[in-house]
Amino acid sequence: MLFCPTCTTPLVAIEFQKVELDYCPHCRGCWFDRHELALLLHGDPAAEVRLALGERRRGGPPCPRCGDHMEVSTAEGSGIQLDLCRHGHGWWLDAGELRALINVAARRPDLSALSDFCDSVFGAAATE
């Protein structure tokens, strides 16, 4: 079982357009294993996620796979902050960052439905 690196809630595996992602029903963040984000954005797990990332710095939340602290980087020109496992296990996107990333990286309007899909499955985000 994977746990949210932000709030430690157990992540729920959901499938969207043949991509399994691990979703936090509490804080609405998403974990993507190594090639799942490329598959979602570009339809090809071997594709590179086409983002110009700024300098990476340590200090991110723990990776749900290995527990080591992730690196934090900002997608240049968008202000989207991404947490990346420094061992290549995957990507963590906080609530709202996935929709912004889709708009910047993929420009695929069909993917904007992902946030709506998650909201319909899990309802509104819980408040702390």
Order of alpha helices (4+ residues) and beta strands (2+ residues): beta-beta-beta-alpha-beta-beta-beta-beta-alpha-alpha
